[in-house]
Amino acid sequence: MDSPGYNCFVDRDKMDATIQDLGPKELSCTELQELKQLARQGYWARSYTLRGKVYQRLIRDIPCRTVTPDASVYSDIVGKIVGKHSSGSLPLPEFVDNTQVPSYCLNTRGEGAVRKILLCIANQFPDVSFCPALPAVVALLLHYSIDEAECFEKACRILACNDPSKKLIDQSFLAFESSCMTFGDLVNKYCQAAHKLMVAISEDVLQVYADWQRWLFGELPLNYFARVFDVFLVEGYKVLYRVALAILKFFHKVRAGQPLESDNVKQDIRTFVKDIAKTVSPEKLLEKAFAIRLFSRKEIQLLQMANEKALKQKGITVKQKRQFVHLAVHAENFHSEIVGVKEMRDIWSWVPERFALCQPLLLFSSLQHGYSLTRFYFQCEGHEPTLLLIKTTQKEVCGAYLSTDWSERNKFGGKLGFFGTGECFVFRLQPEVQRYEWVVIKHPELTKPVSLESTTILSSPCHSVSSDPADRLSPFLAARHFNLPSKTESLFMAGGNDCLIIEPDASAGPQCVATPKEADQGGALRD
């Protein structure tokens, strides 16, 4: 290889077989859009030398805090911090959460250097309390650094980025866990087949999705991770979501219909990612990732903020160390005449993750409260979101997730008017399980009412309605979020004196139009 200075920490024999130095040696591009295209195409992926130059340039251009530790700081502190310990026996900082340093073709000197750099970063960034992705980042950057001090400076610049619109790496458990929840929301939206498989084979999908960063920062082989990191440095955090979604799609494609290799789906996914070269090339992985029509960066940021707020309400702080956050449907606390605990957990896995943290609370039941819509509204108003469960006289079970407080109906002066957001969906459990979401909304004429036997509304005690609009932030408020033709066509629920209407996709069919006139029993849950 060229530029031996880049390789002083590297096992050359392994690197020759992993990333060869065959591509161009210079990059003249300065426009961001062109740089994005080149990163996605892997322009510098085949040139070890050019990749080092590009990393140097991209990291140098990251906007950082005024005081950001540089190479000279590392030279000053490393001796005091490491002392007389051999680099191989150095402990890792607590913030890496027992994450192992990936070898990434590093030699013994390189693996020891990663530990030294991480300890020095911990010394200079006492506010970093949880960052399990950092060992992989440092190990990769070490490939493209002349010495440990230069690698330390690059990692510090990534951590010290002060551009609020350019999130790079999670540095607290709160940020990490909200990212996991956001990833779960994205899986629920964009990988429904894979999500259905996860729900079927795991007791707690939140714990499966909490592993998503490990797939990228640790399990992916070096040449795959380097390709992801190329694009990540140009485009930011959203790239990580895209690649993780693509990994899950490929996992589902390969494993659907096959028996799992163990009784631990988390371990099965890790093994799949580690051996991903057997299934897909780095090029195909990125191609799949960028074929997903994901929400905008701003919309994902709003979703992240909403999830962080939900975690704070559960008592998780910026300085919090790792703790498990579970789906909150507990057998001992849940009872319904319509669905069992297993069915309820399946439904709970569909709702936005910031609400799935909360135990459902019964608001209305036709067995307890009768069949009056007036009573229904009285019991449910002041709570959002809510979950409607219906059992028909034909023993069919269906329902809807309702994102908005039913009191919004009062704004229409007694007339039937639509409101709600794109997070609404309807579903059925019997005779078969199916969930229906929005595509394009057009308000149809009222269809034939469903004959009801039982109705339940559930909601969640940790999310009552606030009078402050900022506290009711939803990432799905604008019609633009869904490429819908107008604001009126982004409204999903309506309630009058004689019926309820929920229609996530009027053009595709399934709607929930219900009247209590023929009901026999019913109820309601808070999310």
N, C-alpha and C positions, 0 to 999 in steps of 0.2 A: 504494500500500500504506500501511497504518497503521504507526505506530512507525518513523519514518525512521531513528532511532538504530540500529536493527537492520540497516540496509541501507547503511551507509557504505562497506562493502567489496564491494558487490554491483553487478553490471551489471543495473540495474532492468529494462531491456527484455527481457533473457533470463529474468529471474525471473518477470515477469508472465506469460510463456508456460509456465512450468514449475510454479511453486507459487503459486497465487492465495490471497488473503487473504479467504476467503468464509465461514469457519466461525465457531464460537463463540469468545468472547473470554475466558471464565473457566472454571476447573475447580475444583469444590468437593469432588471425591472425595478421600478419605483412605485408604480400605481398599485393601490391595494387590491382592486378588482382583478388585475392581471396576476398579482401575487397569489390571491386565493385560487385562481385557476391552476397555476403552476404547482401549488402545494397539493391540490387534489389530484392532479395528474401524476405527481411523484417526480417532478422535474429534477429535484436534487436528491431523490431517494437512492439513486444508484451511484452517487458520488459522495464518498465518505468525507472528502476534502471540502466539497461545496456545502454539504450539510453543516459542517462546523462553522463555515463563514456565515451562512444564513442564520443559524442560531445566534451567533454573536451579534449580528445586526438586529434581528427581531427583538432579542432580549434587551439590547442597549436602548431600543426605542420605547420600551415599556415606561409609561409615566409612573414615577415612584415618589415616596415620601421624601421630604427635603433631606433627612438624615437616613441614608440607607447604607448598611455595612458593605464595604468593598473589599477587594483583595488584600489591601494593606491591613485592614482590621483582622482578617484571618491570620495573617503572619504574626500579628502582635499577640493574639490570644490562644492560638492552638497549642503552644507549648505548655501554658499554664493549665489548660483544660484537660489535655491528654496526659500530662505528667509522664511518669515512667511506665505507664501501661503499654503493652504491645497493642497495636491497632486491632488485631484480630480478637482480642479479649475485651474490647471496650463495650460497655453496655449501650443500648440504644435509648434515646430519649423517651420519656413516658408518652409524649404526644403521638408517637407512631403506633401506639396501641398494639404492641407485640407483632407488628408487621415485620416479616423477614425481608432482608435486603435481597432483591432479585439479582442473580449472578450476572445476567446480561453480558456474558462472555468476558467479564472482568477477571483479571488475575488476582492473586492473593493480595498484592499491593493495592489494587483497585478496590477490592472489597473492604479492606481496612480503611482506605481513604474515605469511603462513603460514611463509615461510622464516625470518623473524626469530623467530617463536615457537618453531619447531623447534630453532633454534640455542640459544635460551635454555633450552629444556627439556633439551637435551644437556648444558648447563652445570650444571644443577641435579640431573640424574639420571645421574651417571656409571656407575651400575650397569645402566642400560638399554643393552644391547649389540646388540639386534636387534629392530626394531619397524617393519616395513614398512607396517603398517596405520595408523601415526600421522599421516602427511600427510593422508589422507582424513578422519580424525576431526577434526583441527584445521581443515581447510578447511570442514567442515560446521558445526562449532561457531562459526566466525567469522561465519557468517550470523546467529547468534542471540546475539551479544555486542556490547555497546556500544562496546568498544574492544579493542585487542590484549591489554591487561593482563587483562581479564576472560576472554577466550578462553584465555589462558595458564593462568589459575587453574583453569578448568574442566578443561582437558587434564591438568593436574598432579593434580587430585583423582582422575581416572580412573586415572592411573598409580600413584598412592599408595594405592589401596584396600588395606586390610589385613585384610579379611574373608576368611579362607581358604576359605569356602564360596561366595564370589562372585567367581569369576575374570572379569576384564573384557577384558584385552588382553595378548597375548604380548609379553614384553619381553626374551627371550633366544632364541638359535637353538635351544637345547635344548627350550624350551617350544613354539616355533614348529613345529619338526620333529615333536615328539610329537603336536601337534595335527593336523598333516598325516597322520600315521600313523593317528591315531584317526579322522579323517575317512575314510581309506581303509577302515578296519575297518567303519565305519558304512555306507559305500557297498556293501561286500561283503555286508552283512546286509540293507539296506533298498532297495537299487537294483540288484538282481542283473542285470536286463536291461541297464541302462546299464553295469554293471561288465563284463559279457560283451563289450559293444561296445568298451569301452576296452582290454580285454585283446587283442581281435582286431586293433585298428588302431594300437596303440602298443607300442613295444618295452619300455617300463618304466612301468607304471601308477603307481608311486610318484611319478614326476616329473610326471605329469598331475595327481595329487591334491595335489601340493605347491603347486599354483597356486590352490587353492581360496579362500584369503583374498583373493587379487588379484581374483577374480570380484566379491567384495563390496566391498572397499576399493579401488576404482579403476575397475573396468569398469562396474559398475552405474550407470545414469543417476542424477542427483541425486534426483529424486522417488522413485525406488525405494529408493536407499540411505537416504534420510531416513526412509522408512517402516520399514525394517529397524532403523535406529538407534532409532526411537521405542520399539520393542518390546525391543530389546537393553538399553536403559537400565533397563527395568522388570524383565526376566526374566533377563538375563545371557547368558553365552557360548553356552549351548545353542541359543539362537535362531540364531546364526550357522551352526551345523551344519545346523539344519533348513532354512534358506533355501538353503544351498549344495546340499543333497541335492535340494531341489525344482528348483533350476536344472538339475542334472544329469538329473533325470527329464524335464524339458521339452526339454532338448537331445536326449536319446535319442528322445523322441517325434517331434520334428521331423526329426531327421537319420537315424533308423533306415531303412535301405534306400536312402538317398541317397548319392551319392559325396561325399566330403569336399571342401571348397573348397580345401584345401591338403594337403600331406603332413605337416602339423604339427597334430596334434589339439589341442594346448594352444592354439595360435593360433586354431583354429576355435571352441573354446569361448569364448575371450576375445571374439571377434567376435560370437558369438551373444549373449553377455551384454550387450555394448555396445549391440546392436540389439534387446534383449529386448522393447522396446515393440511390435515387429512381431508378437510371438508371444503375449504374456500381459500383463495389467495388473498393477500392484502388488498389488491386492486378490486376484487369482487366484494370484499367486505366494505370498503369505502364507497363503492358504487351503490350497494344496497343502502348504506347509511344515508347517502345524499339523495336517494330516490324517495325517502320518506318526506312527505309534505308536512313538516313540523310547524308548530306555532312559532311566531316571531320571537326574537330575543326579549323584547319588551313583555310579551305575553307570558313567557316562561318566567321572567323576573317577577311578575305579579303573582304567579302561582307559587313561586318560591317564598315570596313575602307572606302570602296567606298561610302556607304550611309552617313557616317560622312562628307566626302569630299563634297558631294552634298548639305548637309545642311549648311556647312560653306559657300558655294557659294551663298546660299540663305540668308546669313547674320546671321545665328545662331551661337552663341559662347558658350564656356564652361560655362560662367557665366549667360547665358540666362535663364530667368524664362519661365514658360510654355507659349506657344503660339500654336495656331492651325495651322497645316500644312495640306493643302488640295490637292486633285487631281486637276490639273491645266487646265482643259478644261472648259472654260467659254463661255456660249452661246453668249454673246455679242461680243466676239473676235474670234469666230470660224465659218468658212463657208467652205463647201465642196459641190461639185456637186455629190459626190458619197455616202457620209454618213451624217447622221444628228448628232446633239450634243449627243443624248442618245446613239447612236451606237458608237460614238467616245469615250465617257466616258467608255463604256464597253471594247473597245480595250485598252484604256489607263490603265484600271485596270489590264491588263495582262502584261504590260511592267514592267521591274524592277523598284522598288519604287523610287530609286534615280533619275530616269528620269521622273517618273510620277509627280514629283513636278513642272515640267516645262510646260509652255504653248506651244503647238505645233506651229511650224512656217512653212509656205509653202515655199518649195524650188523649186518644179517643178510641172507643170500642163500641160498636153497635150493640154488643151484649150488655154493656154498662150504661151507655148514653142514649140508646135508641137510634132512630133513623132520620132525625131532623137535620137538614143541612145547616139550619141556623145554629143548632147545638154544635155541629161539626166545626163551623167557623169559629164559634165562641171558644171551643177547646183548643183550636190550633193556632189562632191568631196570636202574634207575638213570638212565634217560634220559627226559626229557619236554620237549616233546611228540614224538610219532613219527608217521611217515607209512607206511601199509601199501599196497603195490602188489601186485596179483594178476593173473596171466594164466592164463585157464582153458584146458582142453584144446580148447575150441571157439574159441580165439583171442580171446575177449572179455577186455577189460582193465578192471578195477575196482579200488577201493581205499578207504581211509578215513584221515581225519586224526584222531589220537588224542591228546587233551589231557593225559592222565594217565599216570603211570608204571605199567607193568604189575605192579610189585611190590605194588600195592594189592590185587591178587587174593588175596594171602596172608592178608589179614585175615579171610577167610571160612572158615578151617580146612579147606581142601581142597574145600569145596562151591562150586558155581557161584554167584557173587554179582556184582551190577552196581555199577559205580563210574564215574568220569569226570564231565565237565561239558558244558554246552550248547554249547561250542565244537566238540565232535566233529561230524563229518559224514562221510557216505559219498559216493562218486562213481563214475561209470564213464566211460571214454574210448572204448571200442569196444563195440558198433558205433556209438554216438553219444555225444557229451559231455553229461553231466548231473550236477549236484550235488544231493544230498538233505540237508536239514537237519531239525532237530527241529520238531515242531508240538505234539503231545501224545504222551507216551511211555507205553506199556503193555507189560509184558513178556509176549511171546507164548511159546507152546510152541516148542521148537526145530524149525526147518524143515529141509527136505532140504539136506544139505551141498552146497557148490559143489565141483565137481571141478577141482583146481588143476593147472596146468602149471608156473607160476613164481610166486614170492612174493618181494617185496623190502620191507625196512623201512628207512626213512631217518630221521635226526634231525639236530639242529643243534648244532655244537660249542660254541656260545656259550650254551647253556641246558641244563646238566646239573642233576640234581635236588639241591636243598639240603635239609639236615636242618631248617633253620629254616622253619617254616610261613609266616612273613612273606615269605620269599623266593620262595614258591611261590604268591603272590597271583594269583588268577584273578578277573576281573570277572564270571565266569559260574558262581559256586559255588552260589548260592541258588536254590531252586526258584521263589521269588517273582519272580526276574528274568524268568522266562519264562511267568508266569501258569499254572504247572502245578499240578495239584490236590494233590500231596503231594511230600515229599522223595524218596520211593522212585521216583517217576515222573520224576525229573530226572536219573537215572543212565543212562549211555549205552553202556557197554562191559563185557564180561565175558570171563573166560578160564578154562577148565578144562583137564583133562588130555587131553581129546580134541577140543576145539573152541574157536574164538574167536567172539564175537558182538559186533557193533557195530550199534546200532539208533538212528539219529537221529530216526526218526519211524515207530514201529511201526504207528500207526494208518493212515498213508498208504501203507505198503507197503515200500519198499526198505530192506532190512537186509543186513548182510554177515555171513553165517554160514559159517565155513570150517573144514575139517578137513584135516590133512595126509595122511590115509591114502591118498588117491588121487593125491597130488601127484607131479609129475615133476621140478620144479625150483622154487626160491623165494628170497626176500631181504627186507631192511629198512633204512629210512633214518631218520636223526635230523634233526629240524626245526631 
